Amino acid sequence: KISWLRARNACGHLLLLWRSCVACPPAAPMPKQLRVTSRFPNLAGLYAEQGASEGRPVYARQSGDAIGMCIVFSTKFGTGPRWYFAKAPPQAGGSFNSFCCSEGDAASPEEAAWPAGDIDSVRDARVSVANDMDDDVDMDVSASLGQKQCDACRDLAEICAGLQCSACGPAAAVPASSGLALLRGLASSAILKQLALGLAGGDAVATQTLERVFERHQCRDMGPVIILHPHSSIQVGENTATLTCEAVCVTGSSVKYQWRKDGMPLPRAERPRYMLCGAGPSDEGLYDCEVSAGAKSERSQPCEVRLLADVESKRVLSERPLQQAAEAQARGDLAAAAAFFGEAAAFGQTEGARADALSKSASLLLQLGRWADAFRDASDAVKLSPGLVAAHVI
C-alpha cells in the first residue's frame, strides 16, 4: 500500500504526492542535499552531504565535470566561524582557499546569509518541488504544505500572484508561464522577477523568451537560451560600465560565455558580465556575447559602446598637443615641443598618459639646459607612475 499526501495548489486543484509505502519498513535516511543557485556555474548545482568537518556536515557538489566544490564550515580560517565554498575542506596545518563565505555563523548553509552578488539562494533540495510534467510545470505546493519558502520564492510571491497556471490561464499563455516555472532554480531571482513582470505586463520580448525556454524543454534541446541580453547601446565615461548577458540550459548543462568586440573574441572575458574600466577610444565598437552549452551556441544582440561627449572632448584636448609636440620635434623646435608635452600632461586621461607626457617634457628640457624645470617635470612623472624608468633616469 502506498501512503499519499493530499494537497491543493494556489488554484485549488487537488494534488496527490507520494509519501511512503506503509507496508515496508522505513528505508535508511538519504544524505541531505542542498540546491545552490548562483550566477557562477562553478558554485551553482546540487550538493550532497559527505562527511563532516569541525562537527558540521560537509556538502560536496554533484557534477560530472572536473570542477570540484564543497560547502564546509570552519572556525579556524578567515575572520571567524563561517560557511565556505571551497575546493576541499581545510586540512590540519595547511592552507585553505575559498571562493565565497557566509556573512556570519549559522546552523546550516541554508540558514546562513550569503553575499547577494554571488549566491542567490541555498536551500534544502527536498523542500523545492520539481515537476517535470509537460501539462503543468507551474504547480507549487510549498505554501499549502506549510514548508519554508526560499528567498527567491518570497521575492516572486507578489508577482506570481498575478499569473495563472496552465490549467486556469488562457491557452496562449501556457508556454510562457510554464517557461517561467522551468527557470526557477536556473536563473537568478532578479531575472525571474524581471521576466515575470514582463509576462504579466504583456511584454513581447519577455513572452518570446519564456516560450523559447518551454520549447527547449519540450524538445529536450541541450542548447543554451539567452534570457537577458545586453542593452542595444550604452555611453561610457571615465567610470566603470558593465555589459551583462545571462543564459540557461534547461537540461542542466553548464553554460560558457565568450564576449566579443567587433566580431573578435576578447581575452579573459568568459563571464556573464564584462566590465569596461575607464573606457577610451579603443573601447568603442560593437560588443556581443556568444554562449554555448555542449556543441550548440548562440549570440546575444549586439551592444554599441560609445564615449560620452565630455570624454571625447577630453581625448581631443590630450591628443592634439601630442601631435603638435611631434611636429615641433620634427622641425627641431625643442622648446615648443616641451611646452606641448606639458599641455598634453595637463589634459591626459590617465595617470600613465600624464606621466609619459611629463617624462618627455623633462627629457627635452634637459637637452635645453633647463635643469630645474626638467627636475620638476621628472619628479611629477615619478609621483604619477613610480615605475616609469625614463623619469627616474632624469
N, C-alpha and C positions, 0 to 999 in steps of 0.2 A: 504494500500500500504506500501511496505517496501522499505526503502532507503538503497541502497547498496553502499559500498565504493570499488572502483576498485583499485587494486594494483598488482604489479608483484614482484615475489621473485627474488633472485640473478640469477636464471637460466632462467628467462624470462617467467615463467609460470604465467598465469593470475589467480589472487585470488579474490574472492568475499567475502567481510567481511560485515556482517550485522551491520548497524549503528543505525537506529531507525525506528520507524513506523511514517510516515508523517501524518497519519490520526488521530493519538491520541495526546492529549496534552502531554507536557513534564512531565515525571514522577519525583517524588521527588528525589533529589540527593542522591545517595548512600553514606554511610560513606566511607571515604578514607581508603584504605587498603595498607599495606606495606608487601613486601615479604623479609624476612631476611634469608640470607644464612650464616651458621656458622658451624664449626666443633663440637660445643657444642649443643647437642639435646635440652637442656632447653632454648636455645636462638633462635634457628632456627625455622622458621614457618611463618604463616600468622598472621599479626596484623591488627586489625580494630580500627578506631578512636572511642573513647568512652570518652566523656567529655573533660575537659581542666584543666590545672594546670599552674598558673602564666602566663596566657594569651596565652599559647601554647597548641596544642592538645595533648591528651594522647592516646596512641595506646595500646590496650590490645591484648595479644596473644590468637588466636582462637585455642583451643586444647581441646581434650576430656579427657586428663589426669588430674591428680591432681596438676600439676606444673603450678602455675600462674606466668605470666611475663608480664611486660608492658614497653613501651618506654616513658619516661617522661622528660620534660625539667625543669631545676631548676637553679636558680642563688643564692640560699641560702645555698647550701651544696657543699662540695668539694672545688675545687680551683678556681671556677668562673662559669660563665654561660656555661652549657654543657647539652648534651642529655645523659640520663642514661638508662640502662637496670636494672630494679628493680622489686622486688616482688610486690610493691604497691607504689603509688605516695606518696611524703613526706607529713606528717601531721604537722600542726602548733604546734610548741613546742615539737615535738617528734623527734625520730631518723630516719635515712634514710639509708638503706642498699642497695648497688648497686653491680651488678656483673661486669659491664663494663661501661665505659663512653667514650664519643667522645673526640677528642683532642682539641676541642675549640667550640666556638659558631657557630651556623648555623641556617638558617631559618627553616629547616626541617630535620628530621633524614636522609633522602636520600641524602641531600647535605652535611651532616657532615662527617668529617674524623674520621674513626674508627680504632682501633688497628688492624693491618693486621693479627696478630696471633689469634685474637678472632672472628672478624667479616669479612666475605668475601665480602658481599655486602648488602646494604639496598636500595630497590628500590620500586617504585610505582607498586603495583600488576597489575594495569590496563594497564601499559605500556608493561609488558612482555607478549609475545604471547604464549599461551598454546594450543597446538594442539594435541589432543589425537587420531587423525585418524590413523588407522593401516597402511594405504597405504602410508602415507607420514607424518612422525612426525618431519621431519627435516626442515620444512619451517620456515623462519624467515623474516618477512616483516617490521621489525622496521626501517631498513635503507631506504626502498622505501617510507615509510610513513613519514620520517623526524623526527621520535621520538628519544629521547635522549637514547643512549645506556648506560648500566651499565658498571662498571669497568671490570667485567668478560667477557662481550661481546667484549669489546675493546681488552682485552688481547688475546682472541681467534680469532680475526678478521683475522690476517695474516695466522694462522694455518688452519682455516676452509676454507680459500680461495682455498686451495689445495684439498679439499674434494668435493664430488659430492652428490647431493640429491638422493633419491630413484628413481626419475623419469629419471635421466640422467646417474647415475652411473651404473656399472655392477651389475648384479643380485646378485653375491656373496657378494658384499659389502653392500647391503641394510640392513640386520640385524645389522651389526656393526655400520654403520653410524646412523641408527635410534636409537640404544642404546646410542650413544654419545649424541644425541639430548635429549633423555629422562633424562640424568644425569644432564642437566642444571637446576639449582635450587636445586639439591640434593647433588651434590659434590662440593668441593672447586674448584676455578679456577685453582689452581696449579695441582690438579689431572686431571682436564679436559684437560689442556694443555699437560700433560704427556701422557694421553690416545690418544689424537688427533695426537700427534707426532708419537706415536707407530703405530696407524692405517694408517697414511699417509706413514710411512716407511715400512709397511708390517710386523710389529712385531706380531708374532703368539699369544703371551700371551695377548697383548692389544686387539687384534681382538676377541679372545675367550671370554675375559671378557665382552666386549661390546655386543657380541652375546648373552651371558647369561642374561645380563640386558634386552635386547629386548625380549628374550624368556619368562622371568618372567612377562614382561609387557603384552605379548600376552595371557598368561595363567592366568593373574590376580593373580599371585602367591604372597602370603604375606610373603614369606621367604626372608631373607637377601641375598645380593650378595656382596662378598668381592671384592672391586675394587683396593685395594692396600694391598699387603702382606708385612710382614716384610722380611728383607734380609735373605737369607738362612743361613748365618753365619756372625758373627762380632767378632772382637777382642777388648776387653775393657781394659782400663788402670785406672789411678787414677782419671781421669776426668769423666764427665758425659757422658753416652751413652744413646741413645733413640731408642726404638723399636716402630714402627708405623704400625698400621693396620686401614684401613678405609673401611666401608661397608655402603650400602644404601638399602632401601626397596622401590621398585618402586610404591607400593601402598600408601606410605606416612607414614607408621607406624614407630614409634621410634625404633632405633636400640640400643641394650645394648651390652656392651663389658665386657669380663672377661679374663684377662691374666692368663696363667698357666705356671708352671715350672715343667718339668718332669712329666706332666700329672696331677699335683695338682694345684688347684686354688690359686692364690696369693692374700693376703689380701690388700684391698684398691687399687686394680688395675682394675678399671672399667671404664677406659677412652681409647680413641683411641691410646694414647701414653703411654708407660711405660718407666720410666727413671731409669737407674742404676747409682747411685752416688758413686764414689769411690769403684768400684767393687773389691771383694775379692774372695778367693777360693769358698766360699759358693754360689757365684753368677753364677758359671759355670754350664752349663746344656743346655737342650733343652726347648725353650720357644715357645709358640703359643698363639693365641688369639681366644677365642670362642665368636662369635657374634650371637645374637638371635633377632628375631622380632616375637612377638606373641608366637606361640607354636613351631616355626621352628628355627633351628640354624645350623651353620656350622663353621668349624675351619679353621684358616689360615694355610699356610705352616709353618713348624717348623723353628726356628732360633737357631742355635748353638752358644752359647756365650762362648768364650774362653778368658783367660787372656793373655795379651801381654807378650812377653818373659822377658822384663825387670821387669815387675810387679811380674812375677813368681819368678825371681831371688831374688827380694827384700823380697818376702814372705819366701823363704828358708832361707835367711840371718837372718830374725827375728825369725823364728820358731826353728831353730837349737840351738841357745843359750838358749831358754826356756827349751828345752829338756835336755840340758846339766846341766842347773841350777837345774832342778828337780832331776836329777841323783846325783848331788853333795849334795843336801839336804838329799837325802835318805841315803847316806853314812856318813852324819854328817860333811861334809866339808863346813861350812857356809861361809868362806871367798871366796872360789871358786864359790859358788852359787851366792854370791852378785856380783862378777865380771861378771858372765854370765848374770845376770839380767841387769847389766849396759850395756853390749854389746847388749842385746836384745832391750833396750831402744833406742840405737843409730840407729837401723835399723827398728824400729817399723813403720808399715804402716799408722797408725792413731795416733792422739794425745792421744786418750783414751788408746791405747795399750802401747804407750811410758810412759804415766803417771802411768799405772798399774805396768809396769816393774820397774820404779824408786821407786815406793812405796814399792815394795817387797824388792828391794835392800836396801832401808833405814831401813826397819824392821830388816833385817839380820845384817846390820852394827851396829844398836843399840844394838843387842844382843852381838856383839863382842866388845862393848865399844868404838867404833869409832864414837864419838858424832858429831864431825864436819862434817865428811863425810855423816853421817845419816841425819843431818840437811840440808846439801846441796841437797841431792837427794830428800828429802821430799819437800823442797821449790820448786825445779824444777817441781815436780809432781803436786803441787798445782797450779803453773802457767799454766800448760797444761790443768789441769782438776780441777777447783776450787771446784767442788762438791765431790771430792774424800775424803771420810771420813778418810780412813786409813792414808793418808798423813797428814791430819790435826791433828790426834792424836799424831803423832810423833813430 
